[in-house]
Amino acid sequence: MYLYKPILNLSMKGQTDIKRGEQVFDSADTKKIFRKGIKFLAIALPLLFASPIVVTVGFKAINKGGSYFILILGCLLTLFTIALVTQAFRLILKSLFNK
């Protein structure tokens, strides 16, 4: 006698499994595009942390009577990071959906 009664039937009849060694990407070009997108994300990851820090340091420099150079650099770095992440996601989606 069972102590519990299964509520859902979790068998996946009709589902095809990706077998070991089967290719996920159709061609080498899509694989290259996917790797390029991952590389862009790897470059953007440290910038996601560094650019807000540079902006904060820029605002503190303004309060101490410094110049606006560090703040402008931080803002440009932030815009570059946003563009890089957008490009990375665009490339990854392009490689996955073959558009």
N, C-alpha and C positions, 0 to 999 in steps of 0.2 A: 504494500500500500504506500502511495506517495504521500509525503508530508505537505506538498504544495501542488497546485494544479497550474501548469503553464497557461498563461493568458494569451500570449502571442505565439503564432507559429513562425519561428525565425528561420525556417528553411528557405533557401534562396533558389528555388527551382526556376530554371530558365535563365539564370544569370550566368554570363560568361566570365570566367576568371582570367586574369592576365597570367599566363604561364611564365615560369622562370625562363629568361632569355628572350622573351618576345619583345619586339621593338615598340617603344611607346611613341616615338616620333616617326613620321612618315619618311622623311628624307634627312639628309645631312644638313641641308639649309635650315630647316626648322630647328634642328638641334643647335646649330650655330647661333641662331637668333635667340633661343632660350638662354644659352650660356652668356650671351652679351647682356641680356636683361638681368641675369643674376649678378654679373660683374658690376653693372651699374648700381644695383641695390647694395652690393658689398662696399662700393665706394661711398654711397650715400649714407650708410649706417653711421660712421663716425661723424659725418657732417650734421646729422640730425641732432647729435649731442653738442657739437662744437659751435654751431652757429647761434643758438640762443645764449650760450655762454659769452660769445664775442659781443653780442648785442648788449648784454647786461654790463659787461666791462666798458663798453662804449658809453652807456648812460652814466655810469659811475665816473668816467673820465670827464664828461660834460659837467657834472656837479662839482668837480674839483677844479674847474676852470680850464680844462684841457680843450683839445680841438674835437671836431666832429669826425675825424678820419676813422677812428676805430668803430664808431657807430655806423658810418656809411659802409665800411668794410663788412660789418656784421649783417647789415641789411642785404647787401649784395650776395653774401654767402648764403643767407636764408633763401633768397630767390633762386639761386643756383641749385640749392638742395631740393627745393620744390620741383623745379624743372627736371632734375635728374631722376627723382623718384617717379614722376609722371612718365618720363620716357622709358624707365625700366619696366613699369607696369604695362605700358603700351606694347613693348617688345615681347614681354612674357605672354600677354594675352594673344598677340598676333601669332606666336609660335604654337600656342595650345589650340587655338581655334582655326588655324590655317587661313587667315584672311590676308 
